[in-house]
Amino acid sequence: MTESRTTGYQGTVAVLGLGYVGLPLVGLCIEAGYRVVGFDVDQSKVSSLLSSRSYVDDVADPHIKEWLNRGFTPSHDPEDLHLADIFIICVPTPLAPAGGPDLTAVEAAAREIEEAINLRSASRASNPLVILESTTYPGTTEEVVRPIFEKGGRDAGREFFLAFSPERIDPGNTEWTIANTPKLVGGVTAACGDSAETFYRSLGLTVVRTKGTKEAEMAKLLENTYRHVNIALVNELWRLSHELGIDVWDVIAAAETKPYGFQAFRPGPGVGGHCIPIDPNYLSHRVRSELGQTFRMIELAQEINSTMPDYVVSRTQEMLNESGKSLRGSSVVVLGVTYKPGISDMRESPAIPVLMGLMRRGAQVDFFDPYVEEIVLGDVTLRRVCDPDVSVEHADCVVLIQAHHELQALVDSIESSRILDTRGMKRETV
């Protein structure tokens, strides 16, 4: 761990939600000299942390042990929250059936904080600061979270401070981490924004202020929608290039030599993780529900990206047909099943629908991923093959879903006619 940025006890921070966003934030607060209470309703996560075991790729076990030695308190008891001066909500916001975010966890966290504030000693000098980091639609902080705290007569900006600061976590990214990525901050009042800015600056972060919470909420959705739309563009380009007999990977490599006006995005078997496949839908849902309009770019991107796993299955069947084989009964090895390279995270991974699609069509499916030992697909549990070289050698077809660098030599050893490379990983000579 790095040396603390500041010295001495500064207060207590409560981080609610100890997942891929909340847990790295715990470490950042501890390094800045804060006491930290980590709250999660999942008792298994709390037990794991109390045993110095991490379940997040970007946090190692020794880090947890050091945090515990420095006063980190993992807890699933909401009564521990009353010790805090600063409360940060990092809980999940999955898609609700109607298409917007399911705010159940956000509302529950806010109510727990409100109760904790009631238990705080009246002699506490500082007013509590509450920050929502969970990704959501524009208006959530003002319309959903703020009323929970003001129902008892508290005034935002005077008796408590409330702000929105979207998480910007990219799991597995060692260049841009929570410690050096600029932090957006929008307060429900100027005083609220000032309080949140002061806190994040105390962590050594660069802070960028927005006019308010809605602007910060919208900015987060813009970041992910930008990627969603551009990935859809190159995914459709990949499909059309295949029909036209054009190497899309060569096209992209050529285009990105332009030093201005172009940023390269690359096709794939679909989009994964929490952000890209889910977050843009919050904005689309908000536009639909509030304005009665459609956000056509988002909905078209969703249509294209969501059909990519089926496209991969169809291309696999096409490859086998070209060699005189049927998908039904053929042995297919899938390489790489996580949603991005270099991590074990499988949230919304396109590998899941690809595997299920292959199995539904009768293929005999195996998989190998250096980061994943088994996958549960309904009633079926697939365990990774012990010897990927042997499995690949005897397979009728290989499908590369994720480009882990550990797979490079194996991918290069496979004849081009036997592998569907959805990531452009196989090195070809010109």
C-alpha positions in Angstrom: 0.0 0.0 0.0 1.1 3.6 -0.6 1.9 6.0 2.2 -1.1 7.9 3.6 -1.7 11.2 1.8 -2.6 12.9 5.1 -1.9 12.2 8.7 -4.1 11.9 11.7 -7.6 11.0 12.4 -10.1 13.0 10.3 -13.4 11.4 11.0 -15.3 8.3 10.0 -16.6 7.3 6.6 -19.4 4.8 6.0 -19.3 3.1 2.7 -22.6 1.3 1.9 -22.1 -1.4 -0.7 -18.8 -3.3 -0.7 -18.6 -4.4 -4.3 -16.2 -3.4 -7.1 -17.0 0.3 -6.5 -17.2 0.4 -2.7 -14.3 -1.8 -1.7 -11.6 0.2 -3.6 -13.1 3.4 -2.1 -12.6 1.9 1.4 -8.9 1.6 0.7 -8.7 5.2 -0.7 -10.4 6.6 2.5 -8.1 4.6 4.8 -5.0 5.8 3.0 -6.2 9.4 3.5 -6.5 8.9 7.3 -10.2 8.2 7.8 -11.7 5.5 9.9 -14.0 3.4 7.7 -17.1 1.4 8.4 -18.0 -0.8 5.4 -21.6 -1.9 5.3 -23.1 -4.6 3.1 -26.3 -6.6 3.5 -24.5 -9.6 2.1 -23.1 -11.3 5.2 -20.8 -13.6 3.1 -19.0 -10.5 1.9 -18.6 -9.2 5.4 -17.3 -12.6 6.6 -14.8 -12.7 3.8 -13.4 -9.3 4.6 -13.2 -10.1 8.3 -11.1 -13.1 7.3 -8.9 -10.8 5.1 -10.2 -12.3 1.9 -11.0 -10.2 -1.1 -13.6 -11.0 -3.8 -12.8 -8.0 -6.0 -10.1 -8.3 -8.7 -8.6 -4.9 -8.0 -8.1 -5.5 -4.3 -5.7 -8.1 -3.0 -6.0 -10.1 0.3 -3.0 -8.3 1.9 -4.7 -5.0 1.4 -7.7 -6.2 3.3 -5.6 -7.4 6.2 -3.8 -4.0 6.4 -7.1 -2.1 6.3 -8.4 -4.2 9.2 -5.2 -3.4 11.2 -5.8 0.3 10.5 -9.4 0.3 11.9 -11.5 -0.8 8.9 -14.8 -2.2 10.3 -16.8 -4.5 7.8 -20.3 -4.9 9.1 -23.8 -6.0 8.1 -25.3 -4.3 11.2 -26.8 -0.9 10.3 -26.3 0.2 13.9 -22.6 0.6 13.2 -23.4 3.4 10.7 -24.2 5.9 13.4 -20.4 6.2 14.0 -19.9 7.9 10.7 -19.8 11.6 9.6 -19.7 10.9 5.9 -21.9 8.3 4.1 -21.2 7.1 0.6 -23.8 4.9 -1.2 -22.2 2.4 -3.6 -25.0 -0.1 -3.9 -26.1 -1.9 -7.1 -28.8 -0.4 -9.4 -29.8 -3.2 -11.7 -32.4 -2.9 -14.4 -36.0 -3.0 -13.2 -38.6 -4.8 -15.4 -39.8 -1.5 -16.8 -36.4 -0.7 -18.1 -35.2 1.9 -15.6 -32.9 1.3 -12.6 -34.1 -0.7 -9.7 -33.6 1.8 -6.8 -34.6 -0.6 -4.1 -31.0 -0.8 -2.7 -30.5 2.9 -3.0 -33.6 3.7 -1.1 -32.9 1.1 1.6 -29.3 2.5 2.0 -30.7 6.1 2.3 -33.2 5.0 5.0 -30.4 3.3 6.9 -28.3 6.4 6.8 -31.3 8.6 7.8 -31.8 6.4 10.8 -28.1 6.5 11.6 -28.1 10.3 11.5 -30.9 10.3 14.0 -28.7 8.3 16.4 -25.8 10.6 16.0 -24.9 12.6 19.1 -26.3 16.1 19.1 -22.9 17.3 20.2 -21.3 16.2 16.9 -19.7 19.3 15.4 -20.1 18.5 11.7 -23.3 18.1 9.7 -23.4 14.7 8.0 -22.4 14.4 4.3 -24.2 11.9 2.1 -22.9 11.1 -1.4 -24.6 8.8 -3.9 -22.1 7.1 -6.3 -24.4 4.4 -7.7 -25.2 5.0 -11.4 -28.8 6.0 -12.0 -31.0 8.3 -14.1 -30.9 12.1 -13.9 -33.1 13.3 -11.1 -32.6 10.4 -8.6 -30.6 12.3 -6.0 -33.1 15.2 -5.9 -36.3 13.2 -6.4 -35.7 10.0 -4.6 -32.8 10.4 -2.1 -33.3 14.0 -0.9 -36.9 13.5 0.3 -35.8 10.6 2.6 -33.6 13.0 4.6 -35.8 16.0 4.4 -39.0 14.3 5.6 -38.0 14.9 9.3 -37.5 18.6 8.7 -33.8 18.7 7.8 -32.7 21.2 5.3 -30.2 20.1 2.6 -27.2 22.4 2.6 -27.7 23.4 6.3 -28.5 20.4 8.5 -27.0 17.9 6.1 -25.2 17.9 2.8 -26.2 15.7 -0.2 -24.3 15.2 -3.5 -24.0 12.9 -6.4 -20.5 11.7 -7.6 -20.6 8.9 -10.1 -18.3 6.0 -9.8 -15.6 5.7 -12.5 -14.2 2.3 -11.8 -12.7 0.3 -14.7 -11.9 -3.2 -13.2 -8.5 -4.4 -14.2 -7.3 -1.1 -15.5 -3.9 -0.4 -13.9 -3.3 2.9 -15.7 -6.5 4.7 -14.6 -7.6 3.7 -11.1 -9.8 5.2 -8.5 -6.8 7.2 -7.2 -6.0 9.1 -10.4 -9.3 9.4 -12.3 -11.0 12.8 -11.9 -14.1 12.8 -9.7 -17.3 14.5 -10.9 -19.3 16.2 -8.1 -22.7 17.8 -8.2 -24.4 19.0 -5.1 -28.2 19.6 -4.5 -27.0 23.1 -3.3 -23.7 24.9 -3.7 -22.9 24.2 0.0 -23.5 20.5 -0.6 -21.2 20.5 -3.6 -18.6 22.3 -1.6 -18.7 19.7 1.2 -18.4 16.8 -1.2 -15.6 18.5 -3.1 -13.7 19.1 0.1 -14.1 15.4 1.1 -12.9 14.0 -2.3 -10.0 16.5 -2.4 -9.0 15.2 1.1 -8.5 11.8 -0.7 -6.0 13.4 -3.1 -8.5 13.3 -6.0 -8.9 15.8 -8.8 -12.5 17.1 -8.5 -14.6 18.5 -11.4 -17.8 20.3 -10.4 -21.0 20.2 -12.3 -23.9 22.6 -12.0 -25.9 20.2 -10.0 -26.7 16.5 -9.4 -28.7 16.1 -12.6 -25.7 17.2 -14.7 -23.4 14.7 -12.8 -25.9 11.9 -13.2 -26.3 12.7 -16.9 -22.5 12.9 -17.5 -22.1 9.4 -16.2 -24.7 8.1 -18.5 -23.2 10.0 -21.4 -19.8 8.4 -20.8 -21.3 4.9 -21.1 -23.7 5.7 -23.9 -20.8 7.0 -25.9 -19.1 3.6 -25.7 -22.3 1.7 -26.2 -23.1 3.5 -29.5 -19.6 3.3 -30.9 -19.3 -0.4 -30.1 -22.6 -0.9 -31.8 -21.2 0.9 -34.9 -18.2 -1.4 -35.2 -20.2 -4.5 -34.4 -22.5 -3.8 -37.3 -19.5 -2.9 -39.4 -18.0 -6.3 -38.5 -21.1 -8.1 -39.7 -21.3 -6.2 -42.9 -17.6 -6.5 -43.6 -17.8 -10.3 -43.2 -20.5 -10.4 -45.9 -18.4 -8.1 -48.2 -15.2 -10.1 -47.7 -13.4 -7.3 -45.9 -11.1 -7.8 -42.9 -12.7 -5.4 -40.3 -9.7 -5.7 -37.9 -7.4 -4.4 -40.7 -9.8 -1.6 -41.5 -9.8 -0.4 -37.9 -6.1 -0.7 -37.5 -5.7 1.4 -40.7 -8.2 4.0 -39.6 -6.6 4.6 -36.2 -3.4 5.7 -37.8 -5.2 9.0 -38.4 -3.8 11.3 -35.6 -7.0 13.3 -35.2 -10.8 13.0 -35.5 -10.9 9.2 -34.9 -11.0 7.0 -31.8 -10.8 3.2 -32.4 -13.5 1.0 -31.0 -13.4 -2.8 -31.7 -16.1 -5.3 -32.3 -16.9 -8.2 -30.1 -19.4 -10.9 -29.2 -21.6 -8.4 -27.2 -21.2 -6.0 -24.3 -20.7 -7.0 -20.7 -20.2 -5.6 -17.2 -22.7 -3.4 -15.4 -22.1 -0.2 -17.3 -22.5 -0.6 -21.0 -25.3 -3.1 -21.3 -27.3 -1.5 -18.5 -26.6 2.1 -17.8 -27.7 3.7 -21.1 -31.1 2.1 -20.6 -31.6 4.4 -17.6 -31.3 7.4 -19.8 -33.5 5.9 -22.5 -36.1 5.0 -19.8 -36.0 8.5 -18.4 -36.5 10.2 -21.8 -39.4 7.8 -22.5 -41.2 8.2 -19.2 -40.6 12.0 -18.8 -40.8 13.3 -22.4 -42.8 10.5 -24.1 -40.0 10.3 -26.7 -37.5 7.6 -27.7 -33.7 8.0 -27.5 -33.2 6.4 -30.9 -29.4 6.1 -30.8 -29.4 4.2 -27.5 -32.2 1.9 -28.5 -30.6 1.1 -31.9 -27.3 0.5 -30.1 -29.0 -1.8 -27.7 -30.7 -3.7 -30.5 -27.4 -4.3 -32.3 -25.3 -5.2 -29.3 -27.8 -7.5 -27.7 -28.0 -9.6 -30.9 -24.3 -10.2 -31.1 -24.2 -13.4 -29.1 -26.8 -14.9 -31.5 -24.7 -13.7 -34.4 -21.6 -15.5 -32.9 -23.6 -18.7 -32.6 -24.8 -18.4 -36.2 -21.2 -17.7 -37.4 -20.0 -20.8 -35.5 -22.6 -22.9 -37.3 -21.6 -21.4 -40.6 -17.9 -22.3 -40.0 -18.8 -25.8 -39.2 -21.1 -26.1 -42.3 -18.2 -25.0 -44.5 -16.2 -28.0 -43.2 -19.1 -30.3 -43.8 -20.2 -30.6 -40.2 -23.3 -29.7 -38.3 -23.4 -27.7 -35.1 -25.5 -30.4 -33.5 -23.1 -33.0 -32.1 -19.9 -31.1 -32.9 -17.4 -30.3 -30.2 -16.9 -26.6 -29.6 -14.4 -25.0 -27.2 -15.1 -21.5 -26.0 -12.0 -19.5 -24.9 -12.4 -16.6 -22.4 -15.7 -16.1 -20.7 -15.3 -13.0 -18.6 -16.7 -9.7 -19.8 -13.3 -8.0 -20.2 -9.7 -9.3 -20.3 -7.5 -9.8 -17.3 -10.2 -10.2 -14.7 -12.6 -12.8 -13.3 -15.7 -10.7 -13.5 -18.6 -12.3 -15.4 -21.3 -9.7 -14.9 -23.5 -9.6 -18.1 -20.7 -11.4 -20.0 -21.8 -12.2 -23.6 -20.1 -15.6 -23.1 -23.2 -16.8 -21.2 -25.7 -16.4 -24.0 -23.2 -17.7 -26.5 -22.6 -20.9 -24.4 -26.4 -21.3 -23.9 -27.0 -20.8 -27.6 -24.5 -23.4 -28.6 -25.9 -25.9 -26.2 -29.5 -25.3 -27.3 -28.4 -26.1 -30.8 -26.9 -29.4 -29.7 -23.2 -28.6 -29.6 -20.9 -30.4 -27.2 -19.5 -27.4 -25.4 -16.4 -27.0 -23.2 -14.7 -23.8 -22.1 -11.3 -22.6 -20.8 -10.6 -19.3 -19.0 -7.5 -18.8 -16.8 -9.7 -16.7 -14.4 -12.8 -18.8 -14.2 -13.1 -22.4 -12.9 -16.8 -23.1 -13.5 -20.0 -21.6 -14.9 -23.5 -22.3 -13.8 -26.0 -22.2 -16.7 -29.4 -23.0 -15.2 -29.3 -26.7 -14.3 -26.0 -27.3 -16.0 -22.6 -26.6 -14.5 -19.6 -26.4 -16.9 -16.1 -26.8 -15.5 -13.1 -25.5 -17.4 -11.1 -28.1 -19.2 -7.9 -29.2 -17.5 -5.7 -29.2 -20.7 -6.8 -26.5 -23.1 -4.2 -27.5 -25.7 -5.6 -31.0 -25.9 -9.2 -29.9 -25.9 -8.6 -27.3 -28.7 -6.7 -29.9 -30.7 -9.6 -32.3 -30.7 -12.4 -29.7 -31.1 -14.4 -29.3 -34.3 -14.4 -25.5 -33.7 -13.0 -23.0 -31.3 -14.8 -19.7 -30.4 -12.7 -16.9 -28.8 -14.9 -14.7 -26.7 -12.4 -12.8 -24.5 -8.9 -11.8 -25.4 -7.0 -12.7 -22.2 -3.3 -12.3 -22.9 -2.7 -15.7 -21.4 -4.5 -17.2 -24.4 -2.4 -15.6 -27.1 -0.1 -18.6 -27.8 -3.0 -21.0 -27.8 -5.0 -18.8 -30.2 -2.1 -18.5 -32.6 -1.7 -22.2 -32.7 -5.2 -22.8 -34.1 -5.8 -23.0 -37.8 -7.8 -20.0 -39.0 -10.5 -22.2 -40.5 -11.2 -23.7 -37.0 -11.5 -20.6 -34.9 -14.1 -17.8 -34.8 -12.0 -14.9 -33.4 -14.5 -12.4 -32.1 -11.8 -10.1 -30.7 -9.2 -9.9 -33.5 -6.7 -11.6 -31.3 -5.3 -14.1 -33.8 -2.1 -12.7 -35.4 -2.1 -13.0 -39.1 0.8 -12.3 -41.5 0.1 -10.0 -44.4 
